[in-house]
Amino acid sequence: MSIQSLLNTLEQKVQQLTQVYQADSDKKINAKFNRTLFTEDFETVGFYLKEIQQSLTKLCKIPHQNEEQIVFMAEHLLGQCTALTEAMNLKHKKPIQPKIAEPQLASSKSLHSIHRLPPRERLEKYYKALQQLTEKYEGAKAQANTAQTDIQQDMHKQTAAIYLTRRQKCLEAIETLEEYLAFKELQESAVKK
């Protein structure tokens, strides 16, 4: 198959996918995708269709002599299409669940064991997580700087941005917890006096 016919086939697939799911573009998908496929989780169908379209646009801009890049990006695009299709199929096959199921998804963070730890132990875990996120962010940044292709560079930059966001949330959690612990210490010292 020639590169141009591959691109034409992929364009048709993306058009078909867009036509099939365009009516659902405002609906949220409650799915966690592989981070290399999409930049965000739990977004609308329209958001994912837009990212798929962006991948197709990037793919079409790659010079035809760069076959490795084209194959890589084509596989990425197909992965996105497959993930979206599977998520939509799961969404339509699931029986309608009672309203109680939605808050359970939203509060799933509170079910993690780290959130049930006493504040001081939790703070230690947060600091370890912060260190790991910092290392992952630095690693992704370094990979972006040494990437051989624009596509690889973009993917590593996206990964770095995700780690930076998670790192920021971790810092906020640490600040909040430290403020809480300081407040508790003040309370306890006021009670002792």
Accessible surface in RSA format (square Angstrom, percent):
REM  Atomic radii and reference values for relative SASA: ProtOr
REM  Chains: A
REM  Algorithm: Lee & Richards
REM  Probe-radius: 1.40
REM  Slices: 20
REM RES _ NUM      All-atoms   Total-Side   Main-Chain    Non-polar    All polar
REM                ABS   REL    ABS   REL    ABS   REL    ABS   REL    ABS   REL
RES MET A   1   174.37  90.3  84.29  55.8  90.08 214.5  93.02  79.1  81.35 107.8
RES SER A   2    70.39  59.5  53.22  71.0  17.17  39.6  54.07 115.1  16.31  22.9
RES ILE A   3    37.15  21.1  32.49  24.2   4.66  11.2  33.32  24.0   3.83  10.4
RES GLN A   4    90.41  50.6  89.24  65.2   1.17   2.8  49.23 104.8  41.18  31.2
RES SER A   5    42.02  35.5  39.98  53.4   2.04   4.7  38.85  82.7   3.17   4.4
RES LEU A   6    44.49  24.8  44.49  31.8   0.00   0.0  44.49  31.2   0.00   0.0
RES LEU A   7     6.29   3.5   6.29   4.5   0.00   0.0   6.29   4.4   0.00   0.0
RES ASN A   8    65.57  45.2  64.22  62.1   1.35   3.3  19.28  46.4  46.30  44.7
RES THR A   9    49.42  35.1  48.44  49.1   0.97   2.3  34.99  47.0  14.42  21.8
RES LEU A  10     5.38   3.0   5.38   3.9   0.00   0.0   5.38   3.8   0.00   0.0
RES GLU A  11    65.07  37.4  65.05  49.2   0.02   0.0  11.66  22.6  53.41  43.6
RES GLN A  12   106.97  59.8 105.98  77.5   0.99   2.4  25.91  55.1  81.06  61.5
RES LYS A  13   107.97  52.7 104.27  64.0   3.70   8.8  52.37  47.1  55.60  59.2
RES VAL A  14     2.21   1.5   2.21   2.0   0.00   0.0   2.21   1.9   0.00   0.0
RES GLN A  15   110.85  62.0 107.81  78.8   3.04   7.2  31.86  67.8  78.99  59.9
RES GLN A  16   102.37  57.2 101.29  74.0   1.08   2.6  35.32  75.2  67.05  50.9
RES LEU A  17    19.30  10.7  17.15  12.3   2.14   5.4  19.02  13.4   0.27   0.7
RES THR A  18    40.47  28.8  40.47  41.0   0.00   0.0  36.64  49.2   3.83   5.8
RES GLN A  19   139.62  78.1 116.55  85.2  23.08  54.9  42.68  90.8  96.94  73.5
RES VAL A  20   100.38  66.1  76.21  69.0  24.17  58.3  83.63  72.7  16.76  45.4
RES TYR A  21    17.35   8.1  17.35   9.9   0.00   0.0   8.62   6.5   8.73  10.8
RES GLN A  22    94.66  52.9  90.18  65.9   4.48  10.7  44.22  94.1  50.44  38.3
RES ALA A  23   101.37  93.2  59.46  91.8  41.91  95.3  72.81 102.5  28.56  75.7
RES ASP A  24    20.28  14.2  19.98  19.9   0.30   0.7   0.33   0.8  19.95  19.9
RES SER A  25    26.05  22.0  23.73  31.7   2.33   5.4   5.95  12.7  20.10  28.2
RES ASP A  26   130.56  91.5 111.67 111.1  18.89  44.7  36.03  84.8  94.53  94.3
RES LYS A  27   100.92  49.2  95.65  58.7   5.28  12.6  63.36  57.0  37.57  40.0
RES LYS A  28   116.07  56.6 106.96  65.6   9.11  21.7  72.50  65.3  43.57  46.4
RES ILE A  29     3.16   1.8   3.15   2.3   0.00   0.0   3.16   2.3   0.00   0.0
RES ASN A  30    95.32  65.7  66.50  64.3  28.81  69.4  11.96  28.8  83.36  80.6
RES ALA A  31    26.59  24.4  20.06  31.0   6.53  14.8  26.59  37.4   0.00   0.0
RES LYS A  32   158.40  77.3 125.83  77.2  32.56  77.5  93.13  83.8  65.27  69.5
RES PHE A  33    19.84   9.9   9.21   5.7  10.63  27.7  12.72   7.7   7.12  20.4
RES ASN A  34    91.28  62.9  72.48  70.0  18.79  45.2  26.20  63.1  65.08  62.9
RES ARG A  35    81.98  34.4  68.78  35.1  13.19  31.4  36.24  49.5  45.74  27.7
RES THR A  36    73.20  52.1  64.37  65.3   8.83  21.0  59.19  79.5  14.01  21.2
RES LEU A  37    34.25  19.1  29.85  21.4   4.40  11.1  30.42  21.4   3.83  10.3
RES PHE A  38     2.66   1.3   0.04   0.0   2.62   6.8   2.27   1.4   0.40   1.1
RES THR A  39    35.90  25.5  34.21  34.7   1.69   4.0  29.46  39.6   6.44   9.7
RES GLU A  40    83.38  47.9  83.38  63.1   0.00   0.0  13.78  26.7  69.60  56.8
RES ASP A  41    18.27  12.8   6.79   6.8  11.48  27.1   5.09  12.0  13.17  13.1
RES PHE A  42    93.14  46.6  91.20  56.5   1.94   5.0  91.20  55.3   1.94   5.5
RES GLU A  43    50.68  29.1  50.68  38.3   0.00   0.0   0.53   1.0  50.15  40.9
RES THR A  44    38.85  27.6  38.85  39.4   0.00   0.0  27.56  37.0  11.29  17.1
RES VAL A  45     0.00   0.0   0.00   0.0   0.00   0.0   0.00   0.0   0.00   0.0
RES GLY A  46    23.35  28.8   0.00   N/A  23.35  28.8  17.81  48.9   5.54  12.4
RES PHE A  47    56.53  28.3  49.29  30.5   7.25  18.9  54.56  33.1   1.98   5.7
RES TYR A  48     0.00   0.0   0.00   0.0   0.00   0.0   0.00   0.0   0.00   0.0
RES LEU A  49    12.80   7.1  10.05   7.2   2.75   6.9  10.43   7.3   2.37   6.4
RES LYS A  50   132.22  64.5 125.78  77.2   6.44  15.3  74.25  66.8  57.97  61.7
RES GLU A  51    19.81  11.4  18.41  13.9   1.40   3.3   9.89  19.1   9.92   8.1
RES ILE A  52     0.38   0.2   0.38   0.3   0.00   0.0   0.38   0.3   0.00   0.0
RES GLN A  53    84.21  47.1  84.21  61.5   0.00   0.0  41.70  88.8  42.51  32.2
RES GLN A  54    89.58  50.1  86.32  63.1   3.27   7.8  34.44  73.3  55.14  41.8
RES SER A  55     7.14   6.0   6.29   8.4   0.85   1.9   0.56   1.2   6.57   9.2
RES LEU A  56    10.18   5.7  10.18   7.3   0.00   0.0  10.18   7.2   0.00   0.0
RES THR A  57    59.39  42.2  54.64  55.4   4.75  11.3  45.06  60.5  14.33  21.7
RES LYS A  58    71.80  35.0  67.86  41.6   3.94   9.4  50.32  45.3  21.48  22.9
RES LEU A  59     0.10   0.1   0.00   0.0   0.10   0.2   0.00   0.0   0.10   0.3
RES CYS A  60    48.58  36.7  28.11  31.3  20.48  48.1  24.16  61.2  24.42  26.3
RES LYS A  61   158.96  77.5 129.99  79.8  28.96  69.0  86.98  78.3  71.98  76.7
RES ILE A  62    12.62   7.2   8.34   6.2   4.27  10.3  10.82   7.8   1.80   4.9
RES PRO A  63    67.84  49.4  56.59  51.6  11.25  40.9  67.84  56.0   0.00   0.0
RES HIS A  64    78.10  42.7  72.46  50.4   5.63  14.4  45.21  46.6  32.89  38.3
RES GLN A  65   148.14  82.8 117.17  85.6  30.97  73.7  62.11 132.2  86.02  65.2
RES ASN A  66    54.10  37.3  46.80  45.2   7.30  17.6  12.01  28.9  42.10  40.7
RES GLU A  67   108.79  62.5 106.02  80.2   2.77   6.6  22.85  44.2  85.95  70.2
RES GLU A  68   154.72  88.8 145.51 110.1   9.21  21.9  62.77 121.4  91.95  75.1
RES GLN A  69    27.26  15.2  24.20  17.7   3.06   7.3  10.00  21.3  17.26  13.1
RES ILE A  70     1.69   1.0   1.69   1.3   0.00   0.0   1.69   1.2   0.00   0.0
RES VAL A  71    78.16  51.4  77.08  69.8   1.07   2.6  78.16  67.9   0.00   0.0
RES PHE A  72    77.27  38.7  74.11  45.9   3.16   8.2  76.12  46.1   1.15   3.3
RES MET A  73     5.41   2.8   5.41   3.6   0.00   0.0   5.41   4.6   0.00   0.0
RES ALA A  74     6.06   5.6   6.06   9.4   0.00   0.0   6.06   8.5   0.00   0.0
RES GLU A  75   110.88  63.7 101.21  76.6   9.68  23.0  39.44  76.3  71.44  58.3
RES HIS A  76    25.61  14.0  18.25  12.7   7.36  18.8  11.97  12.3  13.64  15.9
RES LEU A  77     0.22   0.1   0.22   0.2   0.00   0.0   0.22   0.2   0.00   0.0
RES LEU A  78    80.62  44.9  80.31  57.5   0.31   0.8  80.50  56.5   0.12   0.3
RES GLY A  79    23.53  29.0   0.00   N/A  23.53  29.0  21.34  58.6   2.19   4.9
RES GLN A  80     3.50   2.0   3.50   2.6   0.00   0.0   0.00   0.0   3.50   2.7
RES CYS A  81    15.48  11.7  15.38  17.2   0.10   0.2  14.10  35.7   1.38   1.5
RES THR A  82    71.27  50.7  66.13  67.0   5.14  12.3  47.73  64.1  23.54  35.6
RES ALA A  83    15.57  14.3   9.25  14.3   6.32  14.4  13.74  19.3   1.83   4.8
RES LEU A  84     0.00   0.0   0.00   0.0   0.00   0.0   0.00   0.0   0.00   0.0
RES THR A  85    44.52  31.7  44.52  45.1   0.00   0.0  38.50  51.7   6.02   9.1
RES GLU A  86   100.27  57.6  98.51  74.5   1.75   4.2  35.90  69.4  64.37  52.6
RES ALA A  87     9.39   8.6   2.88   4.4   6.51  14.8   6.48   9.1   2.91   7.7
RES MET A  88     0.35   0.2   0.35   0.2   0.00   0.0   0.35   0.3   0.00   0.0
RES ASN A  89    64.29  44.3  62.62  60.5   1.67   4.0   9.79  23.6  54.49  52.7
RES LEU A  90   109.90  61.2 109.65  78.4   0.25   0.6 109.71  77.0   0.19   0.5
RES LYS A  91    73.45  35.8  54.09  33.2  19.36  46.1  56.61  51.0  16.84  17.9
RES HIS A  92   111.64  61.0  80.69  56.1  30.95  79.2  60.06  61.9  51.58  60.0
RES LYS A  93   162.90  79.5 133.51  81.9  29.39  70.0  89.01  80.1  73.89  78.7
RES LYS A  94   123.81  60.4 109.13  67.0  14.67  34.9  58.81  52.9  65.00  69.2
RES PRO A  95   104.60  76.2  90.17  82.2  14.42  52.4 102.01  84.2   2.59  16.1
RES ILE A  96   178.67 101.7 146.19 108.9  32.48  78.3 151.83 109.3  26.84  72.8
RES GLN A  97    99.49  55.6  78.97  57.7  20.52  48.8  25.52  54.3  73.97  56.1
RES PRO A  98    95.32  69.5  80.27  73.2  15.05  54.7  93.15  76.9   2.17  13.5
RES LYS A  99   163.43  79.7 155.77  95.6   7.66  18.2 110.29  99.3  53.14  56.6
RES ILE A 100   124.53  70.9 120.66  89.9   3.86   9.3 124.46  89.6   0.07   0.2
RES ALA A 101    22.55  20.7  19.91  30.7   2.64   6.0  20.98  29.5   1.57   4.2
RES GLU A 102   103.40  59.4  98.93  74.8   4.47  10.7  33.80  65.4  69.60  56.8
RES PRO A 103    80.28  58.5  74.74  68.1   5.54  20.1  79.57  65.7   0.71   4.4
RES GLN A 104   111.64  62.4 106.97  78.2   4.67  11.1  37.24  79.3  74.40  56.4
RES LEU A 105   108.27  60.3  96.49  69.0  11.79  29.6  97.65  68.6  10.62  28.6
RES ALA A 106    89.18  82.0  51.35  79.2  37.83  86.0  64.23  90.5  24.95  66.1
RES SER A 107    55.02  46.5  48.42  64.6   6.60  15.2  39.31  83.7  15.71  22.0
RES SER A 108    51.98  43.9  50.08  66.8   1.90   4.4  25.74  54.8  26.24  36.8
RES LYS A 109   135.95  66.3 135.68  83.3   0.27   0.6  90.73  81.7  45.22  48.2
RES SER A 110    63.73  53.9  53.40  71.3  10.34  23.8  46.44  98.9  17.30  24.2
RES LEU A 111   122.13  68.0 113.22  81.0   8.91  22.4 114.11  80.1   8.02  21.6
RES HIS A 112   103.10  56.3  97.83  68.0   5.27  13.5  62.49  64.4  40.61  47.3
RES SER A 113    79.84  67.5  72.85  97.2   6.99  16.1  39.26  83.6  40.58  56.9
RES ILE A 114    44.31  25.2  42.47  31.6   1.84   4.4  43.89  31.6   0.42   1.1
RES HIS A 115    65.94  36.0  49.41  34.3  16.53  42.3  30.97  31.9  34.97  40.7
RES ARG A 116   171.57  72.0 138.52  70.6  33.05  78.7  69.27  94.7 102.30  62.0
RES LEU A 117    46.33  25.8  42.69  30.5   3.63   9.1  43.35  30.4   2.98   8.0
RES PRO A 118    71.09  51.8  63.95  58.3   7.14  26.0  70.86  58.5   0.23   1.4
RES PRO A 119    38.02  27.7  38.02  34.7   0.00   0.0  38.02  31.4   0.00   0.0
RES ARG A 120   126.98  53.3 124.22  63.3   2.76   6.6  66.73  91.2  60.25  36.5
RES GLU A 121    85.66  49.2  84.44  63.9   1.22   2.9  30.80  59.6  54.86  44.8
RES ARG A 122    52.57  22.1  52.57  26.8   0.00   0.0   0.00   0.0  52.57  31.9
RES LEU A 123    24.66  13.7  24.66  17.6   0.00   0.0  24.66  17.3   0.00   0.0
RES GLU A 124   108.57  62.3 103.98  78.7   4.59  10.9  37.77  73.1  70.80  57.8
RES LYS A 125    92.92  45.3  90.28  55.4   2.64   6.3  39.83  35.9  53.08  56.5
RES TYR A 126    24.92  11.6  24.92  14.2   0.00   0.0  14.74  11.1  10.17  12.5
RES TYR A 127    99.24  46.3  94.40  53.7   4.83  12.6  77.33  58.1  21.90  27.0
RES LYS A 128   121.45  59.2 119.20  73.1   2.25   5.4  77.12  69.4  44.32  47.2
RES ALA A 129    33.46  30.8  31.40  48.4   2.06   4.7  32.87  46.3   0.59   1.6
RES LEU A 130    23.42  13.0  23.42  16.8   0.00   0.0  23.42  16.4   0.00   0.0
RES GLN A 131   112.11  62.7 106.25  77.6   5.86  14.0  33.21  70.7  78.90  59.8
RES GLN A 132   105.34  58.9 104.49  76.4   0.85   2.0  24.30  51.7  81.05  61.5
RES LEU A 133    15.46   8.6  15.46  11.1   0.00   0.0  15.46  10.9   0.00   0.0
RES THR A 134    40.48  28.8  40.48  41.0   0.00   0.0  37.67  50.6   2.81   4.2
RES GLU A 135   103.80  59.6  92.87  70.3  10.93  26.0  45.31  87.6  58.49  47.8
RES LYS A 136   104.44  51.0  94.75  58.1   9.69  23.1  55.65  50.1  48.79  52.0
RES TYR A 137    37.36  17.4  37.36  21.3   0.00   0.0  14.82  11.1  22.53  27.8
RES GLU A 138    84.80  48.7  81.18  61.4   3.62   8.6  37.09  71.7  47.71  38.9
RES GLY A 139    33.41  41.2   0.00   N/A  33.41  41.2  32.52  89.2   0.89   2.0
RES ALA A 140     4.99   4.6   2.63   4.1   2.37   5.4   3.19   4.5   1.80   4.8
RES LYS A 141    85.11  41.5  84.88  52.1   0.23   0.6  45.55  41.0  39.57  42.1
RES ALA A 142    53.91  49.6  48.48  74.8   5.43  12.3  53.38  75.2   0.53   1.4
RES GLN A 143    95.15  53.2  92.57  67.7   2.58   6.1  24.26  51.6  70.90  53.8
RES ALA A 144     3.45   3.2   3.07   4.7   0.38   0.9   3.07   4.3   0.38   1.0
RES ASN A 145   116.51  80.3  85.18  82.3  31.33  75.4  24.00  57.8  92.51  89.4
RES THR A 146   106.79  76.0  83.37  84.5  23.42  55.8  74.14  99.6  32.64  49.3
RES ALA A 147    29.75  27.4   0.11   0.2  29.64  67.4   7.46  10.5  22.29  59.1
RES GLN A 148   170.12  95.1 132.26  96.7  37.85  90.1  43.42  92.4 126.69  96.1
RES THR A 149    33.85  24.1  26.29  26.7   7.56  18.0  32.24  43.3   1.61   2.4
RES ASP A 150   104.18  73.0 101.90 101.4   2.28   5.4  26.43  62.2  77.75  77.5
RES ILE A 151     8.83   5.0   8.73   6.5   0.10   0.2   8.83   6.4   0.00   0.0
RES GLN A 152    64.47  36.1  63.38  46.3   1.10   2.6   9.55  20.3  54.93  41.7
RES GLN A 153    55.64  31.1  55.64  40.7   0.00   0.0   1.83   3.9  53.81  40.8
RES ASP A 154    48.26  33.8  46.45  46.2   1.81   4.3   8.46  19.9  39.80  39.7
RES MET A 155    38.54  20.0  36.58  24.2   1.96   4.7  36.61  31.1   1.92   2.5
RES HIS A 156    49.51  27.1  49.51  34.4   0.00   0.0  25.47  26.2  24.04  28.0
RES LYS A 157   112.13  54.7 106.25  65.2   5.88  14.0  62.54  56.3  49.59  52.8
RES GLN A 158    75.50  42.2  71.11  52.0   4.39  10.5  25.51  54.3  49.98  37.9
RES THR A 159    38.61  27.5  38.43  39.0   0.18   0.4  23.75  31.9  14.86  22.5
RES ALA A 160     6.43   5.9   6.43   9.9   0.00   0.0   6.43   9.1   0.00   0.0
RES ALA A 161    54.44  50.1  48.97  75.6   5.46  12.4  53.03  74.7   1.41   3.7
RES ILE A 162    24.82  14.1  21.95  16.4   2.87   6.9  24.76  17.8   0.06   0.2
RES TYR A 163    44.32  20.7  44.32  25.2   0.00   0.0   9.72   7.3  34.60  42.7
RES LEU A 164    81.37  45.3  81.16  58.1   0.20   0.5  81.16  57.0   0.20   0.5
RES THR A 165    74.51  53.0  69.56  70.5   4.95  11.8  49.19  66.1  25.31  38.3
RES ARG A 166   119.15  50.0 115.88  59.1   3.28   7.8  31.62  43.2  87.54  53.1
RES ARG A 167    61.56  25.8  61.56  31.4   0.00   0.0   2.56   3.5  59.01  35.8
RES GLN A 168    91.53  51.2  91.07  66.6   0.46   1.1  34.31  73.0  57.22  43.4
RES LYS A 169   122.50  59.8 117.17  71.9   5.33  12.7  66.08  59.5  56.42  60.1
RES CYS A 170    14.90  11.3   8.54   9.5   6.36  15.0  10.23  25.9   4.67   5.0
RES LEU A 171    50.42  28.1  50.36  36.0   0.06   0.2  50.36  35.4   0.06   0.2
RES GLU A 172    91.77  52.7  89.82  68.0   1.95   4.6  34.91  67.5  56.86  46.4
RES ALA A 173    36.02  33.1  26.34  40.6   9.68  22.0  34.00  47.9   2.01   5.3
RES ILE A 174     6.04   3.4   6.04   4.5   0.00   0.0   6.04   4.4   0.00   0.0
RES GLU A 175   101.81  58.5 100.27  75.9   1.55   3.7  30.69  59.4  71.13  58.1
RES THR A 176    90.04  64.0  88.04  89.2   2.01   4.8  64.28  86.3  25.76  38.9
RES LEU A 177    12.04   6.7  10.68   7.6   1.36   3.4  11.83   8.3   0.21   0.6
RES GLU A 178    70.31  40.4  65.05  49.2   5.26  12.5  25.75  49.8  44.55  36.4
RES GLU A 179   120.53  69.2 111.87  84.6   8.65  20.6  47.84  92.5  72.68  59.3
RES TYR A 180    95.72  44.7  89.53  50.9   6.18  16.1  68.20  51.2  27.52  33.9
RES LEU A 181    16.37   9.1  16.16  11.6   0.21   0.5  16.16  11.3   0.21   0.6
RES ALA A 182    53.73  49.4  47.72  73.6   6.01  13.7  51.95  73.2   1.78   4.7
RES PHE A 183   113.64  56.9 111.01  68.8   2.63   6.8 113.06  68.5   0.58   1.7
RES LYS A 184    76.89  37.5  76.80  47.1   0.08   0.2  28.21  25.4  48.67  51.8
RES GLU A 185    91.06  52.3  86.54  65.5   4.52  10.8  33.08  64.0  57.98  47.3
RES LEU A 186   126.77  70.6 123.18  88.1   3.59   9.0 124.38  87.3   2.39   6.4
RES GLN A 187    83.00  46.4  78.84  57.6   4.17   9.9  29.41  62.6  53.59  40.6
RES GLU A 188    97.53  56.0  94.30  71.3   3.23   7.7  35.79  69.2  61.74  50.4
RES SER A 189    47.73  40.3  44.51  59.4   3.22   7.4  37.11  79.0  10.62  14.9
RES ALA A 190    69.23  63.7  49.25  76.0  19.98  45.4  53.75  75.7  15.48  41.0
RES VAL A 191   126.95  83.5 100.53  91.0  26.41  63.7 107.57  93.5  19.38  52.6
RES LYS A 192   175.57  85.7 137.88  84.6  37.69  89.7  92.52  83.3  83.05  88.5
RES LYS A 193   207.00 101.0 143.79  88.2  63.21 150.5 106.60  96.0 100.40 106.9
END  Absolute sums over single chains surface
CHAIN  1 A    13349.6      11863.8       1485.9       7598.3       5751.3
END  Absolute sums over all chains
TOTAL         13349.6      11863.8       1485.9       7598.3       5751.3
